[in-house]
Structure formats: C-alpha cells, structure tokens
Amino acid sequence: MAKRTGRKPPLVADKRYPTGSRSKASAKSTGRSSRKTAAKAKPKKSGRKPAPRRSGRGGIFGALRALVRGIFRLVWGFSWRIGMVFALLVGLGVGYHYSQLPELSALLDGRARGSVTLLDRDGKVFAWRGDQFGGVVTTETVSPNLKNAIIATEDKRFYRHFGISPRGIASAVRINLSEGRGPLSGHGGSTITQQTAKLLCLGEPFDPKSGQTETEYEANCRQGTLWRKVKEAIYAMAMEAKYSKDEILTIYMNRAFLGAGARGFEAASQRYFGKSAAEVTPAEAAMLAGLLVAPTRFAPTNSLSRAQNRAEVIVGLMEDQGYLSAAEANQARAHPAELSEAAAARAGGYFADWVMDETPEFFGDKTTEDVIIKTTLDQDIQAAAEEAMQVVYQEKVSPGSKAQAAIVVMSADGAVRGMVGGRKTRVSGVFNRATQAKRQTGSAFKPFVYATALDLGASPLDTVVDEPFCMTIPGSGRWCPENYTHKNYGEVTLTEALKKSLNIPAVKTSEKYGRDKVRIVASEFGIDSDLAAGPALALGASESTLIEMTGAYAGILNGGSSVTPFGLTELTLMGEDTPVFGAAGGIGERVIRTEAAEQLIWMLEKVVSEGTGRRAQLPGWQVAGKTGTSQQARDAWFIGFTADYVTGVWMGYDDNTPLKGVSGSGLPAEIWHETMMRVQEGRTPKPLPMREPIPPHRPEPVRSDDGGKGVGGAVNQILRDIFGSNR
C-alpha cells in the first residue's frame, strides 16, 4: 500500500483551466464550503433605505404628491395665520366688552319704564300695568327649585361651558335642519350667558330720544342673524370673564320677560302665585321656567291648561337631570301650579283701564317710577256685575245677538265699586262702553226735569194734563211729542207722569219751570255732555255716558249734591309712605234742596214699585230708579239705587242698530236686578232717604142741622161757635 503524502495530486479537471481560473474556481469552492462562516461575517445594514429606483410612472405620482403637499402647506400656513388673526380679534372684542361691563347691581333692573300696581278698597292687588319688577333676586335668595328648573330647561351645561356651547349649537343646527328650517332658524343653541347678553342688548341701553319705540328696540335686540350671533358669543365670553356663573344667572333671573308685564322671576312669582320667588314649589318653579321659551303663549293668565302642560315637560327634565326624585316629580305632576286669587280673577280690567286713563301720564302709562294706586274697587261687587251680565245674556239674549251692555256700580259719594264695559268682562285695553260711549239717554233723563220743578217749589202731587200737545220750534217748525204708548191719560200728578214715563207731561213741566234751568240742574249733577237746546231736552235727546248718568243719580241719592265719579283714592311711589296725591272726585256742591231730592227719591221708588221699573224690584229692599229708551230703541237704560249703591245699566248696539223688543223696562232692568241681588246679598235692608209729600190741606165743609146743607146750617154753626153747644 502506497504511503500518502501531505499534498494531493492535481485532478484532471484542474489541468483544463488556467491558473487564474482555477484560483477563482477554487475560491468559489472554498466559499461554498465556508458559507456559514461567511454569513456570520456580513456587515450590518444601514438605517436609511436606499432610494427607490425612479421610473417614468413614479415620477408623475411624485409630482402630484408634491403638488398636494405644497397646497396643503399653503392652506395650512394661510389658515393658522387667519386663525391667529381671528383669535386676536375675538380677544380684542372680549377685552373691549370686559372693560365696558358695569358692576352687577347696574344690570339687575333694566326696564325702560316703571310699573303701576293697583289695589282694591281693601288693599289687595287686583291689576298691574307697565313693566312689573318685584325686586332683586339672586341665586341664593330664590328657591332652589326655581334655580334648578331654569338650568334644566335652558342650559344643563351652564356651569361647565365658557359662555358658548359648541355641542349645543351643533345640536340646534341638526334639529333645525331635520325640521326643514334653516340652520339658524328656530332653535338657537344659546346658553344662558348668551341669552343674558341678548337681554342686555349687548350693552346698548334703550334711548327714548333715538326715535325708536321700545318695541322696535327689543325687536332689534332679538335679531337672529349670523353676525348678531357672533357678537352675542363675544359679549357672552366677556361676561364669563367679568362675572361668576351665579352672577350671570342672577342677571338673567332679574331681566327675563315672563309675560303679563312681569320682568324678572320675583315679579312673575308675585303676579301669578301671590308669593315670593323664594317660596315657589317644584310645580310653580316649573311653570315659571316654562315661560322663558314663549312668555305670552305660556302665560297662565292666558291659558292655565297650556301653562300646566308646559310645566309638566319641565318637571320631566328636572327629574331626568337629577334635580327631582321620582316621588317629587310625581307630586308636582299630581298637583300642578294654580294661579293666585288675584291673577285668576283678573278682575277690574275695564275699571283698571279707566283709572289709568284718569291718572296723569307721568304716573300712569309713561311712568318711569314704580307706582302704587289704591282704588275704590270692591272685587266682590265687580264679580257680581260680571256674573249678572253673563247670566242674563246666557238665559235671555239670543245666542247670535251682538247687542252690547255696560254696568257701573258706585256709592252715593261717587266712588266706583265695579265696572263692566262690555259683554267680554275680563279684557283690557279695549273700548269701554261704560266710560267712552256717548248715547241718547231717553227717559232716564226725566228725573232731572222733575228735580228742577221740585227745587222750585212744585210738589210730587201737583198735576199736569196729559193730552195731545204741539208747539212751534223756531227754525224747525211744529213739534208734537207723543207718549210711548201713543195714548193720553188726562190729568195726572207729576209722580204718575214719572211712574208711567209719560212724555207730554215731562215736556210741559220742563217748559213751565224753564228749559234752561233743567239744563243747568242736569249739568251741575254731572252730565257734562252737550245738552239739547230744544224742548226735546226733557225726553233725553241729549247724549251722555253711563258713568256720567250713574254719577248724576248718585247726586239724587246723597241728598242733592253733585258728585264726580272717581276710582283712585291714593297714589304712592313704591318705597315711600307719603302719598303723592289723593282722590280727585267725590261729593261737590249742592244742586237742589235736600227736601226736593228726598221727594224725588219717593217718586222714583214709585217707578219701581208700581211703574215701568217693576222688573228691578228686590225682595225686602226699597228700590228707586228710572227706565230709559231712546228714539227708535237704539239705547235702553235702567239706573237705580238702594240706600247703599247706585247702579247704572246701558244696552244697545255699537253701530246704533235699533234693539228688537228691548226697552229700559226689559233686559236692562233685569241686568240691574241680577247685579243688585248679588251685591246686596247678606246685607241688612235699609230704607231709602225719601220723603213722602203731604197732600194739600182742604178745609172741611160747614155742616148744618139738615146735614150741612143750606144757609140755615151755616147760621146754626156760627151760633154754636158763639154760644157753645148744649149737647
């Protein structure tokens, strides 16, 4: 066996290649055999990726990407600069308004005019006029129920936002679009702070000298344009910087308009519930908060049921947000808020309007102060008159009739206790037929004819002949009055003539004692309207108002002195004790003698007990009064009195259409009866201050032995007078 040496002999294949190639092949072979080792020795890769190979297509996409990237950089650069400018402008706006905002106390009562509170004869509130402000309330002094109701209703994130709520705005826009409105129409998404900014009109106070009315000013403050919204947002942020959340809510609670002239929640609480805002229950708080969305629509004085339904929604919100437990919410639903007695009655609408008309403007409709007026109104009497009107119209007037009526009740001194100016009894700011309508008085004027005669010495038992009668009127020709019945009754007393309301005796009496004197007596009794110059004056051809006529009859009741009807007894500025002024009416100077007045009352009592006014009789009471029907029955009257009150009733059409089948002795007397039955209920009957006339003395005829006949009887009587009688 051959011995191996250390070097291998070359292979055949190795001889085929040159030395260089062989070396490469050898290296390759060696590389394969040591691949694992070589792999371990590879260098580490660099962190940067090699640039991609560019081809024709990659170049286009790259250019597009570069273009987009350039546009984005341009827009971004422009946007952040615009944003910075906008933020700077907003900051400047906020800073400006911040510097202009006054102290909190200056923003709590922003009314342009004051209020008038009207009290009845007992000192109870029965009506309001102007903008009522009940006093300042704060988040600490109001009931927690009210504070929670406001936040739950208007801005549940109030304590968490910075004056504006992007979520609220987005939600409002979505709702508006879903309901088919514009994005800014309808729901505004305003926070309480923004609403307060709107109430403050962005710091622009009302200026009466600007030429704008207060209504136009408020409409301008409520604009809903985009630019206005931006300004409100800036102002709201300034408020958030200036005031605390509770201070902003305090401003809101004092400035919000809540219907029926109430400014602020204290005024609204007093007006609707007769209590302070610190005392309201959850149900009452919910009703007050419900007014914010639409004060006039949801005012409980306009529709209590609608206000209660709205309040129930608010109670649900308070329960959902944890302000009320389930038991408290159910209690509020089961016992909804009710109006106070004064707010529910809304008594004296016509009366309140009349008092305001009689009050100087600077203390009335245009007052800049808060005024308290004490009046003569008796709310029980007012309610009696309203109920009487409704009863008669429901029971005795055709449903389709448009005939109107008015009632005035007053004391003998002219103090008006109740007033109804039309069939709609609970209204305000409308035509008042009791004080504004001048109508022909008809026979209701005749008592002043007989008052003149009695004052000049006539007796109720004096006679006048009722017969066909004519007289010539200069410039008008021959005039022949007739009685209502077209009959004549011969010789009648003045009492019978008045009792039957005869026309011819009234004209004759007026002409006998002086037509001018009749005019003077009527005028001094308070009938200030132009009185007819001709003889038809005696038949009530002149026009007068119901309140004038009722006041004139009050002068008869009080013994013959004139009265000026009045409703205001005292006017005081709120917070002061000394009245500015007192009553401007009352009893005036004497017009006729007391004896004449008492005899006239006796005559008027016969009208009711025996004559044309029988329907006005009151069981147990003496009543005096007079019916009246004008030409063609366009007006029907009954004015009468007991010892306590004088009441006048008028009935007719506003357009002077003749009444059908109605005279003063009919429906007006029945309205009077229904009114006074209620007014006198529970009172002790009193006699009228009347004087029955003494019949004229007639000497007894001389009697004789033959029965008082012949000369012999007269002689015997003389002898008996001289020598006496032996019988």
C-alpha positions in Angstrom: 0.0 0.0 0.0 1.4 3.3 -1.0 2.1 5.8 1.5 0.1 9.1 1.3 2.0 12.3 1.1 0.8 15.6 2.5 -0.1 17.1 -1.0 -2.7 15.9 -3.2 -2.0 15.4 -6.8 -3.9 17.7 -9.1 -7.1 16.5 -10.6 -7.6 16.1 -14.4 -10.1 18.9 -14.4 -7.7 21.2 -12.8 -5.4 20.9 -15.8 -8.1 22.2 -18.2 -8.1 25.8 -16.7 -5.5 28.3 -16.5 -4.1 29.2 -13.2 -6.2 32.3 -12.7 -9.4 30.5 -13.4 -8.6 27.8 -11.3 -7.9 30.1 -8.5 -11.4 31.5 -8.9 -12.9 28.1 -9.0 -11.0 27.2 -6.0 -12.2 30.3 -4.3 -15.7 29.5 -5.2 -15.4 26.1 -3.9 -13.9 27.3 -0.8 -16.7 29.9 -0.5 -19.3 27.2 -0.7 -17.7 25.2 2.0 -17.4 28.1 4.3 -20.9 29.8 3.6 -22.0 29.6 7.2 -18.9 31.3 8.4 -19.2 34.0 5.7 -22.8 34.7 6.6 -21.8 35.5 10.1 -19.3 37.9 8.9 -21.8 40.1 6.8 -21.7 43.8 7.7 -24.8 45.4 9.4 -27.4 47.2 7.2 -27.6 50.9 7.3 -30.8 52.5 8.9 -31.5 54.6 5.7 -33.3 52.7 3.0 -31.8 53.0 -0.4 -33.6 55.5 -2.6 -36.2 53.9 -4.8 -35.5 53.5 -8.4 -37.2 56.1 -10.4 -39.2 55.1 -13.5 -41.4 57.1 -15.8 -44.6 56.3 -13.8 -43.1 57.0 -10.4 -42.1 60.5 -11.5 -45.7 61.6 -12.3 -47.1 60.4 -9.0 -44.3 62.0 -7.2 -45.1 65.3 -8.9 -48.8 65.0 -7.9 -47.8 64.2 -4.3 -45.5 67.2 -4.3 -48.3 69.4 -5.6 -50.8 68.3 -3.0 -48.2 68.6 -0.3 -47.5 72.2 -1.5 -51.2 73.2 -1.5 -51.6 71.7 2.0 -48.7 73.7 3.3 -50.0 76.8 1.7 -53.5 76.4 3.1 -52.2 75.5 6.5 -50.0 78.5 6.5 -52.8 80.7 5.5 -55.3 79.1 7.9 -53.3 79.3 11.0 -52.5 82.9 10.3 -56.2 83.7 9.7 -57.0 81.8 12.9 -54.5 83.8 14.8 -56.0 87.0 13.4 -59.5 85.8 14.3 -58.4 84.8 17.8 -56.8 88.1 18.2 -59.9 89.9 17.1 -62.1 87.8 19.4 -59.7 88.5 22.2 -59.8 92.2 21.5 -63.6 92.1 21.4 -63.8 90.2 24.6 -61.4 92.6 26.2 -63.3 95.6 25.0 -66.7 94.4 26.3 -65.0 93.3 29.5 -63.8 96.8 30.1 -67.2 98.3 29.3 -69.3 95.9 31.5 -70.6 97.7 34.6 -71.0 96.5 38.2 -73.5 93.7 38.7 -76.0 95.9 40.5 -76.4 98.2 37.5 -77.7 95.3 35.3 -80.5 93.9 37.5 -83.3 96.2 36.6 -83.2 97.3 33.0 -86.7 98.5 32.5 -87.3 101.5 30.3 -90.5 102.3 32.2 -91.9 101.7 35.6 -94.9 99.7 36.8 -98.3 100.5 38.3 -99.8 98.2 40.9 -103.5 98.7 41.5 -105.0 97.8 44.9 -108.7 97.4 45.7 -110.5 99.2 48.5 -109.2 96.6 51.0 -105.5 97.0 49.8 -105.4 93.8 47.8 -103.7 93.7 44.4 -106.2 93.2 41.5 -104.3 94.6 38.5 -101.0 95.6 37.1 -99.9 97.9 34.4 -96.5 98.7 32.9 -93.3 96.6 33.4 -93.5 95.0 36.8 -90.3 94.4 38.8 -90.8 92.7 42.0 -87.3 93.3 43.4 -83.9 91.8 43.1 -83.4 88.1 43.5 -80.1 86.2 43.5 -79.2 82.5 43.1 -79.0 82.4 46.9 -82.4 84.0 47.6 -84.6 82.2 45.1 -86.0 78.8 45.8 -83.5 76.0 44.7 -86.5 74.6 42.8 -86.6 77.7 40.6 -82.8 77.8 40.0 -82.8 74.1 39.1 -85.8 74.4 36.8 -84.1 77.3 34.9 -80.9 75.4 34.3 -82.7 72.1 33.4 -84.8 74.0 30.9 -82.4 76.4 29.3 -78.8 75.2 29.7 -78.0 72.0 31.5 -74.2 72.5 30.9 -74.3 76.1 32.3 -71.7 75.5 35.0 -69.3 73.7 32.6 -69.0 75.9 29.5 -67.2 79.2 28.9 -70.2 81.2 27.7 -70.9 79.3 24.4 -71.6 75.7 23.9 -70.4 74.1 20.6 -72.3 71.0 21.4 -75.5 72.9 22.0 -75.1 74.9 18.7 -74.4 71.7 16.7 -77.4 70.0 18.3 -79.6 73.1 17.5 -78.4 73.2 13.9 -79.1 69.4 13.5 -82.7 69.9 14.9 -83.4 72.9 12.7 -82.3 71.1 9.5 -84.2 67.9 10.5 -87.4 70.1 10.9 -87.0 71.7 7.5 -85.7 75.1 8.6 -82.5 76.9 8.1 -79.6 76.1 10.3 -80.1 79.3 12.4 -83.9 79.4 12.3 -85.8 78.1 15.3 -83.5 76.5 17.9 -80.5 78.7 18.5 -78.5 76.6 20.9 -77.9 79.7 23.0 -76.5 79.3 26.5 -77.9 81.2 29.5 -75.0 83.5 29.2 -75.8 84.2 25.5 -79.5 84.8 26.4 -78.4 87.2 29.1 -76.2 89.0 26.6 -79.3 89.3 24.4 -81.4 90.6 27.3 -78.7 93.3 27.9 -78.9 94.1 24.1 -75.1 93.7 24.1 -74.8 96.7 26.4 -76.8 99.1 24.3 -79.5 100.7 26.6 -82.8 101.9 25.3 -82.8 105.6 24.4 -86.2 107.2 24.1 -84.7 110.1 22.2 -83.4 107.8 19.4 -86.8 107.8 17.7 -87.2 104.1 18.2 -90.1 102.7 20.2 -89.4 100.3 23.0 -90.9 97.6 20.9 -88.6 98.3 17.9 -85.7 98.4 20.3 -86.5 95.0 21.7 -87.0 93.6 18.3 -83.6 94.8 17.2 -82.1 93.2 20.3 -83.6 89.8 19.4 -82.2 89.7 15.8 -81.1 86.2 14.8 -78.6 86.9 12.1 -75.2 85.2 11.9 -73.3 88.4 12.6 -75.5 89.1 15.6 -74.8 85.6 16.9 -71.1 86.2 16.7 -71.4 89.4 18.6 -73.5 87.7 21.2 -70.9 85.0 21.6 -68.1 87.5 22.1 -70.2 89.5 24.6 -71.0 86.3 26.4 -67.4 85.3 26.8 -66.7 88.8 28.2 -69.4 88.3 30.7 -67.9 84.9 31.7 -64.6 86.7 32.3 -66.2 89.6 34.2 -68.8 87.8 36.4 -69.2 84.5 38.1 -71.7 81.9 36.9 -74.0 82.7 39.8 -73.8 86.4 39.0 -74.7 85.8 35.3 -77.7 83.7 36.4 -78.7 86.4 38.8 -78.8 89.0 35.9 -80.8 86.5 33.8 -83.4 85.9 36.6 -83.9 89.6 37.1 -84.1 90.7 33.4 -86.1 87.9 31.8 -89.6 88.9 30.5 -92.1 86.4 31.8 -95.4 87.5 30.4 -98.3 89.8 31.6 -95.8 92.7 32.0 -93.6 90.8 34.6 -89.9 91.5 34.4 -87.9 89.0 36.4 -88.9 85.9 38.4 -89.8 87.8 41.5 -92.4 89.9 39.7 -93.7 86.8 37.8 -94.0 84.8 41.0 -95.9 87.6 42.8 -98.1 88.1 39.8 -99.1 84.5 39.1 -98.9 82.9 42.6 -99.0 85.8 45.0 -95.8 84.7 46.7 -92.1 85.4 46.6 -89.8 83.5 44.3 -88.1 82.2 47.4 -91.2 80.2 48.2 -92.2 78.5 45.0 -92.8 74.8 44.9 -91.3 72.5 42.2 -94.6 72.7 40.2 -94.6 76.5 40.4 -90.9 76.7 39.6 -91.5 74.5 36.5 -94.4 76.8 35.3 -92.2 79.9 35.7 -89.3 78.3 33.9 -91.6 77.2 31.2 -92.4 80.8 30.4 -88.9 81.5 29.1 -89.4 79.9 25.7 -92.6 81.9 24.9 -93.8 84.2 27.7 -97.1 85.4 26.1 -98.1 82.0 24.8 -97.4 80.1 28.0 -98.5 82.8 30.5 -101.0 81.1 32.8 -103.3 84.2 32.7 -103.8 83.5 29.0 -104.2 79.7 29.2 -103.7 77.9 32.6 -104.0 74.5 31.0 -101.4 75.3 28.4 -99.0 76.6 31.1 -99.6 73.5 33.2 -98.8 71.2 30.2 -95.6 73.1 29.6 -94.7 72.9 33.3 -95.1 69.1 33.2 -92.5 68.9 30.5 -90.1 70.9 32.7 -90.8 68.6 35.6 -89.7 65.7 33.4 -86.4 67.5 32.6 -85.8 68.2 36.2 -86.3 64.5 37.1 -84.1 63.3 34.2 -81.3 65.6 35.3 -81.5 64.5 38.9 -83.0 67.7 40.4 -86.2 65.9 41.5 -86.7 62.4 42.8 -89.3 60.3 41.2 -91.6 60.9 44.1 -91.1 64.7 44.0 -91.8 64.7 40.2 -95.0 62.7 40.6 -96.1 65.0 43.4 -95.6 68.0 41.1 -97.5 66.3 38.2 -100.4 65.4 40.5 -100.6 68.9 41.9 -99.9 71.4 39.1 -99.4 75.1 39.9 -102.5 77.2 40.3 -102.9 81.0 39.9 -103.4 83.2 42.9 -106.9 84.6 43.5 -106.0 88.0 42.1 -104.3 86.5 39.0 -107.1 84.0 38.4 -109.9 86.6 38.7 -108.1 89.3 36.6 -110.9 91.5 38.0 -111.5 95.1 37.0 -110.0 95.1 33.5 -112.3 97.9 32.4 -112.0 99.6 35.8 -108.2 99.5 35.8 -108.1 101.0 32.3 -110.4 103.8 33.4 -108.3 104.5 36.5 -105.2 104.6 34.3 -106.9 107.0 31.9 -107.7 109.3 34.8 -104.2 109.2 36.2 -101.6 111.7 34.9 -99.4 110.0 32.2 -96.2 110.6 34.1 -97.5 108.5 36.9 -99.5 106.1 34.7 -98.8 104.7 31.3 -95.5 106.6 30.9 -94.2 106.4 34.4 -90.5 105.8 35.0 -91.2 105.1 38.6 -92.9 102.1 40.4 -96.3 103.4 41.4 -98.9 102.0 43.8 -102.5 103.2 43.3 -105.2 102.4 45.9 -108.6 102.4 44.3 -112.3 102.2 45.2 -112.9 98.8 43.6 -114.8 96.2 45.5 -113.8 92.9 44.0 -117.0 91.2 45.2 -119.2 93.8 43.6 -117.1 93.6 40.4 -117.6 89.8 40.3 -121.3 90.3 41.0 -121.6 92.6 38.0 -119.7 90.3 35.7 -121.7 87.3 36.7 -125.0 89.2 36.3 -124.1 90.2 32.8 -123.2 86.6 31.8 -126.4 85.1 33.4 -128.8 87.5 31.5 -127.0 87.0 28.2 -126.9 83.2 28.6 -130.6 82.9 29.6 -132.4 85.8 27.9 -130.5 87.0 24.9 -130.4 85.2 21.5 -127.1 83.4 21.1 -126.3 85.3 17.8 -127.1 88.7 19.2 -124.3 91.3 19.0 -126.0 93.7 21.4 -123.7 95.1 24.0 -124.2 96.2 27.6 -122.3 98.1 30.3 -122.7 98.3 34.1 -121.4 100.8 36.7 -121.9 100.4 40.4 -121.0 103.3 42.7 -121.5 104.6 46.2 -123.5 107.8 46.8 -120.3 109.8 47.0 -119.2 108.8 43.5 -116.8 106.1 44.5 -117.0 103.5 41.7 -117.1 99.9 43.1 -117.5 97.9 39.9 -117.4 98.5 36.2 -118.2 96.3 33.2 -117.6 98.0 29.8 -118.9 95.2 27.5 -120.0 91.6 27.2 -116.4 90.3 27.4 -115.8 91.0 31.0 -112.2 90.0 31.5 -110.4 92.1 29.0 -108.1 95.1 29.0 -107.2 97.9 26.6 -110.5 97.7 24.6 -113.4 100.1 24.1 -115.1 100.8 27.4 -118.8 101.4 26.9 -119.3 102.5 30.4 -117.0 105.5 30.1 -116.4 106.1 26.4 -119.7 105.5 24.6 -122.0 108.6 24.4 -125.6 107.5 23.9 -129.0 109.1 24.0 -130.4 108.9 27.5 -134.1 108.7 26.6 -136.5 108.8 29.6 -133.6 108.2 32.0 -133.1 112.0 31.8 -136.6 112.8 33.1 -135.8 112.8 36.8 -133.7 116.0 36.2 -136.8 117.7 34.8 -138.8 116.9 37.9 -135.8 117.7 40.2 -135.8 121.2 38.7 -139.6 121.5 39.3 -139.4 120.2 42.9 -136.5 122.5 43.7 -138.5 125.5 42.5 -141.4 124.6 44.9 -143.5 122.0 43.0 -145.0 119.0 44.8 -144.9 115.4 43.6 -148.7 115.6 43.8 -149.1 118.6 41.6 -151.0 117.8 38.4 -150.5 118.3 34.7 -152.8 117.4 31.8 -151.6 114.6 29.6 -153.3 115.5 26.3 -152.3 115.9 22.6 -149.8 118.6 22.6 -147.9 120.6 20.0 -145.5 123.5 20.0 -143.7 125.6 17.4 -139.9 125.5 17.5 -138.2 128.5 15.9 -136.3 127.3 12.8 -137.8 123.8 13.0 -141.5 124.2 12.8 -144.3 122.4 14.6 -143.3 119.7 17.0 -145.9 117.2 18.5 -144.4 114.8 21.0 -146.3 111.6 21.9 -146.2 109.1 24.7 -144.5 105.7 24.3 -148.0 104.0 24.4 -149.5 106.5 21.9 -152.2 107.2 24.5 -153.1 110.1 26.7 -154.1 109.8 30.3 -155.7 113.2 31.1 -154.9 114.9 34.4 -152.1 113.2 36.2 -149.8 114.0 39.1 -146.1 114.6 38.5 -145.5 111.3 40.3 -147.8 109.4 38.0 -146.2 111.1 34.9 -142.8 109.9 36.0 -144.1 106.5 37.1 -145.6 105.8 33.7 -142.7 107.6 31.9 -145.2 109.9 30.0 -143.6 112.2 27.5 -146.1 115.1 27.2 -146.2 115.9 31.0 -142.4 115.9 31.1 -142.2 118.4 28.2 -144.9 120.6 29.7 -143.1 120.6 33.1 -139.8 121.4 31.5 -141.3 124.3 29.6 -143.3 125.6 32.7 -140.3 125.7 35.0 -137.7 126.6 32.4 -135.8 124.5 29.9 -132.6 126.4 30.7 -133.0 125.7 34.4 -133.4 122.0 33.6 -130.2 122.1 31.6 -128.3 123.8 34.4 -129.6 121.3 37.0 -128.5 118.3 34.8 -125.1 119.8 34.1 -124.5 120.5 37.8 -125.4 117.0 38.6 -122.5 115.9 36.4 -124.0 115.3 32.9 -121.2 117.2 31.1 -122.1 116.2 27.6 -123.7 118.8 25.3 -127.3 119.1 26.2 -130.0 119.6 23.6 -131.2 123.2 23.3 -134.8 122.5 22.2 -137.8 121.1 24.1 -136.7 117.5 23.3 -134.2 118.0 26.1 -136.9 116.8 28.5 -137.2 113.5 26.6 -133.5 112.7 26.8 -132.5 113.7 23.3 -129.0 114.6 24.6 -126.2 112.1 24.7 -124.3 111.1 27.8 -122.0 108.3 29.1 -123.2 105.6 31.6 -120.7 106.7 34.2 -122.0 110.3 34.0 -125.6 109.3 34.3 -124.9 106.9 37.2 -123.0 109.7 39.0 -125.9 112.1 38.4 -128.3 109.6 40.1 -125.8 109.3 43.0 -126.3 113.0 43.5 -130.0 112.4 44.0 -129.3 109.6 46.5 -126.9 111.7 48.6 -129.5 114.4 49.1 -129.0 116.7 46.1 -125.2 117.3 45.9 -123.2 116.8 42.8 -120.6 114.0 42.7 -117.6 113.4 40.5 -117.2 109.7 39.9 -113.7 108.5 41.0 -111.7 105.3 41.2 -108.3 106.5 42.6 -108.1 107.2 46.3 -104.3 107.4 46.8 -101.2 107.3 44.7 -97.8 106.5 46.3 -94.4 105.8 44.9 -93.1 102.4 45.8 -91.0 102.5 48.9 -92.4 105.8 50.1 -95.0 106.4 52.8 -96.3 109.8 51.9 -98.9 109.8 49.1 -98.2 111.9 46.0 -101.9 112.8 45.8 -105.3 111.5 46.8 -108.8 111.2 45.4 -109.8 113.8 42.8 -113.5 113.1 42.9 -116.3 112.8 45.5 -119.2 115.0 46.7 -119.3 118.5 45.3 -121.6 121.4 45.7 -125.3 121.2 46.4 -127.5 121.3 43.3 -131.1 121.0 44.7 -132.6 121.3 48.2 -132.5 118.2 50.4 -136.3 118.2 50.6 -136.6 118.2 46.8 -134.1 115.3 46.5 -135.9 113.3 49.1 -139.3 113.9 47.3 -137.7 112.9 44.0 -136.5 109.6 45.6 -140.0 109.0 46.7 -141.2 109.5 43.1 -138.5 107.2 41.7 -139.4 104.5 44.3 -142.9 104.5 42.8 -141.4 103.9 39.3 -140.0 100.6 40.6 -142.8 99.5 43.0 -145.7 100.5 40.8 -144.5 101.7 37.3 -142.2 100.8 34.4 -139.3 99.6 36.6 -141.1 96.6 38.3 -138.5 94.1 37.0 -135.9 95.8 39.1 -137.6 95.0 42.4 -135.5 93.4 45.2 -137.3 91.4 47.8 -137.1 93.2 51.2 -135.4 96.3 49.8 -136.7 99.7 48.8 -135.5 100.5 45.3 -135.7 103.7 43.3 -134.9 104.1 39.7 -135.9 105.0 36.1 -136.1 103.3 32.8 -135.0 104.9 29.6 -135.4 104.1 25.9 -134.1 106.4 23.2 -135.6 107.1 19.8 -136.1 104.0 17.7 -135.0 101.9 20.6 -131.3 102.4 19.8 -130.5 102.6 23.5 -132.1 101.1 26.6 -131.2 102.2 30.2 -132.1 101.4 33.7 -130.5 103.4 36.5 -131.5 102.9 40.1 -130.4 102.7 43.6 -130.9 101.2 47.1 -129.8 103.0 50.2 -126.3 101.6 49.7 -125.4 101.7 46.0 -126.3 103.3 42.7 -126.1 101.1 39.6 -126.5 102.0 36.0 -127.1 99.7 33.1 -127.0 100.5 29.4 -127.8 98.2 26.5 -127.5 98.7 22.7 -125.5 98.1 19.6 -122.2 99.7 18.9 -123.3 100.7 15.4 -126.6 102.2 16.6 -128.8 99.4 15.2 -132.2 99.5 16.9 -132.9 96.9 19.5 -135.6 94.5 18.8 -138.2 94.0 21.6 -135.9 95.7 24.2 -136.7 98.7 26.3 -135.3 100.0 29.5 -138.0 98.2 31.5 -136.9 94.9 30.0 -133.4 93.5 29.8 -131.5 96.5 31.4 -133.8 96.3 34.4 -133.2 92.5 34.6 -129.4 93.0 34.4 -129.8 95.6 37.2 -131.8 93.2 39.3 -129.3 90.3 38.8 -126.4 92.6 39.7 -128.0 94.1 42.8 -129.3 90.8 44.0 -125.7 89.7 44.3 -124.4 93.0 45.6 -126.9 93.2 48.4 -126.8 89.5 49.3 -126.1 89.1 53.0 -126.7 92.8 53.8 -129.4 94.2 56.1 -132.0 96.1 54.1 -132.0 99.9 54.8 -134.8 102.3 54.0 -134.3 104.9 51.2 -133.8 108.5 52.4 -137.1 109.6 50.8 -139.9 112.0 51.9 -143.5 111.4 51.1 -145.3 114.5 50.1 -148.0 116.0 52.3 -151.4 116.3 50.5 -152.6 119.9 50.3 -154.9 120.9 53.2 -158.5 121.4 52.3 -160.9 122.9 55.0 -163.8 120.6 56.0 -167.2 121.8 54.7 -169.6 123.5 57.2 -172.3 121.2 58.4 -175.9 122.2 59.4 -178.8 120.5 61.2 -180.1 119.5 57.9 -176.9 117.6 57.1 -174.8 120.7 56.4 -176.9 121.9 53.5 -178.3 125.4 53.0 -177.9 128.7 54.8 -179.7 127.5 57.9 -177.0 125.0 58.6 -174.3 127.7 58.3 -176.2 130.1 60.7 -176.6 127.3 63.3 -172.9 126.5 63.1 -172.0 130.2 63.7 -174.4 130.3 66.7 -172.8 127.2 68.2 -169.4 128.7 67.8 -170.5 131.8 69.7 -172.7 130.4 72.4 -171.4 126.8 72.6 -173.4 123.6 72.3 -175.8 122.2 74.9 -175.2 118.7 73.6 
